[in-house]
Amino acid sequence: MPNLISKKIIFSTIIFLSYSYIAGQSEVAIVPDKIKVGDVAPLWVLPTEPDKQNLNKVEFLHNWAEKNGSNLLNPKINSNRHVVIMSFSASWCPPCKKELPILNNIYNDYTGKEVKFFIIDITEATRDSDKEMFKNAPKIKDFLNELGVDIPVLYDIRGKVKENYGLTGIPTLYVIDKYRIIRMMKIGWDDETKDEYVLDIKFLLNKLLKE
């Protein structure tokens, strides 16, 4: 089966020395200069609502996946590790409009399994740009509703997570295993390889669910 990982990986320089977390949680993390498959995924905490003032509703990566030998953030509530698949997107992104319905089909196929899907929205992080396409972009929820996409959305309102992951373009998709290791990166979208996109992701998810 053709594998797109080697075609899609882009090594991006990042500057990331430490993370500060809500509710007194903190971690100092030294991240490799290049984010690549096989690295430990940088931790993140993101709001589930697009409100810069209300950070009461948040999601943590290590609610679901954490390094081997470390516990999940709140094992009393969730003791089962999950595979995490996340795609950085924005409502102004034409390729995202093509990728997200396909990803949503995969999301529906894995309902009830130990896989967490997230869309990481950067629309608001880029809205202050002078470019009209960014300033006038629709809200991500309106964009997703139009596409019929119901994957949970997390809001990278200040753009910190995209910086920490060294984002160079969107869509950018990551598959992170139960032990917080990046197992797949896909950068961009190619209509000619959309069938391979689905096969690659499903093949990897099925493998990781058995680990």
C-alpha positions in Angstrom: 0.0 0.0 0.0 1.5 3.3 -1.0 2.5 5.4 2.0 2.3 9.2 1.8 4.2 9.9 5.0 7.6 10.3 3.3 6.0 12.7 0.7 4.2 14.8 3.2 6.5 15.3 6.1 7.9 18.8 6.4 10.5 19.5 9.0 9.8 22.9 10.6 12.0 24.8 13.0 10.3 25.7 16.3 11.3 27.7 19.3 9.6 26.1 22.4 11.2 26.1 25.8 8.3 25.8 28.3 4.6 25.4 28.8 2.4 26.9 31.4 -0.9 25.4 32.2 -4.2 26.4 33.6 -5.2 25.4 37.2 -1.6 25.2 38.4 -0.5 22.5 36.0 2.9 23.2 34.5 5.7 21.3 32.6 9.0 22.4 31.3 9.5 20.6 28.0 12.6 20.7 25.7 11.3 19.9 22.3 13.5 18.8 19.3 14.5 21.6 16.8 12.5 19.7 14.2 9.0 18.2 14.7 9.0 14.9 13.0 7.4 11.4 13.1 8.8 9.6 16.1 9.0 12.7 18.4 7.0 13.2 21.6 4.1 15.5 20.7 4.3 18.9 22.4 1.7 19.2 25.1 -1.2 21.7 24.6 -4.2 23.0 26.4 -6.9 24.6 24.2 -10.3 26.1 24.8 -13.4 24.4 23.4 -15.1 27.8 22.8 -13.8 30.7 20.7 -13.8 33.2 23.6 -10.5 34.7 24.7 -11.9 35.7 28.0 -13.5 32.4 29.0 -10.9 29.6 29.5 -13.1 27.5 31.8 -13.8 25.0 29.1 -10.5 23.5 28.0 -9.1 20.3 26.6 -5.7 18.9 27.3 -3.7 16.6 25.1 -2.6 14.6 28.1 -6.2 13.9 29.1 -5.9 11.2 26.4 -2.3 10.4 25.5 0.9 10.6 27.7 4.4 9.4 27.7 5.1 5.8 28.7 5.6 5.7 32.4 3.5 8.8 33.1 -0.2 8.9 34.0 -2.9 10.7 32.1 -3.9 14.1 33.5 -7.0 12.9 35.3 -7.0 9.0 35.4 -9.9 8.9 37.8 -12.1 10.4 35.1 -10.4 8.8 32.1 -8.0 5.9 32.7 -7.9 4.7 29.1 -5.3 6.0 26.8 -6.5 7.1 23.3 -5.0 7.7 19.9 -5.3 11.4 19.1 -5.8 12.6 15.5 -5.8 16.4 15.0 -5.9 18.6 11.9 -4.9 22.3 11.9 -7.5 24.2 9.8 -9.0 27.5 9.2 -12.2 28.7 7.4 -10.2 30.7 4.9 -8.3 27.6 3.7 -9.5 26.1 0.4 -7.6 22.8 0.8 -9.1 22.4 4.3 -12.6 22.5 2.7 -11.6 19.4 0.7 -9.8 17.5 3.6 -12.3 18.0 6.4 -15.3 16.1 4.9 -13.0 13.1 4.2 -11.6 13.3 7.7 -15.2 13.5 9.1 -16.0 10.2 7.4 -13.1 8.6 9.1 -14.2 10.2 12.4 -17.7 8.6 12.0 -16.1 5.2 11.2 -14.3 5.3 14.6 -17.1 6.4 16.8 -17.0 4.5 20.1 -13.4 3.5 19.7 -10.4 4.8 21.7 -9.6 7.5 19.2 -10.0 11.3 19.8 -10.4 13.5 16.8 -9.9 17.3 17.0 -9.9 20.2 14.5 -7.4 22.8 15.7 -8.8 26.1 14.4 -6.4 29.0 13.7 -9.0 31.3 12.0 -9.1 33.6 15.0 -5.3 33.6 15.4 -5.0 35.0 11.9 -8.0 37.4 11.8 -5.9 40.4 12.8 -3.9 40.2 9.6 -4.1 43.0 7.0 -5.2 40.5 4.4 -8.9 40.6 3.6 -9.2 36.8 3.3 -8.1 36.5 7.0 -10.0 39.5 8.4 -13.3 38.5 6.7 -13.1 34.8 7.2 -16.3 33.1 8.5 -16.4 31.6 12.0 -15.1 28.0 11.9 -18.4 26.6 13.2 -20.3 28.2 10.3 -17.7 26.9 7.9 -18.0 23.3 9.4 -21.8 23.4 9.5 -21.8 24.2 5.8 -19.5 21.2 5.1 -21.5 18.9 7.4 -18.4 18.3 9.6 -19.0 17.6 13.3 -15.5 16.8 14.6 -14.9 18.6 17.9 -13.1 21.9 17.5 -10.4 23.4 19.7 -9.4 27.0 19.3 -5.8 28.0 19.0 -6.9 31.6 19.5 -3.4 33.1 20.1 -1.6 30.8 17.6 0.7 29.4 20.3 0.1 25.7 19.4 0.7 26.2 15.7 4.0 27.9 16.6 5.0 25.1 19.0 4.3 22.6 16.2 6.2 24.6 13.7 3.2 24.9 11.4 4.2 25.9 7.8 0.9 25.5 6.1 -2.6 24.0 6.4 -4.2 21.6 6.5 -1.6 19.8 8.7 -2.7 16.5 10.2 -1.0 14.6 13.1 -1.7 11.1 14.4 -0.4 10.8 17.9 -0.3 7.4 19.6 -1.4 6.5 23.2 2.1 7.3 24.5 2.2 10.8 22.9 4.5 9.8 20.0 3.8 11.4 16.7 3.2 8.5 14.3 2.0 10.4 11.2 2.2 13.9 9.7 0.4 14.9 6.5 0.9 18.4 5.2 -1.4 19.9 2.6 -4.0 18.2 0.4 -3.8 16.4 -2.9 -7.1 15.4 -4.6 -5.2 12.7 -6.6 -4.1 10.9 -3.4 -7.3 11.2 -1.3 -7.9 7.5 -1.4 -4.4 6.8 -0.1 -5.0 9.5 2.6 -8.0 7.4 3.9 -6.2 4.1 3.6 -3.0 5.4 5.3 -4.9 6.8 8.3 -7.2 3.9 8.8 -4.3 1.4 8.5 -2.4 3.3 11.2 -5.3 3.8 13.5 -6.2 0.1 13.4 -2.6 -0.7 14.2 -2.3 1.8 17.1 -5.6 0.6 18.6 -4.1 -2.8 19.1 -1.0 -1.5 20.8 
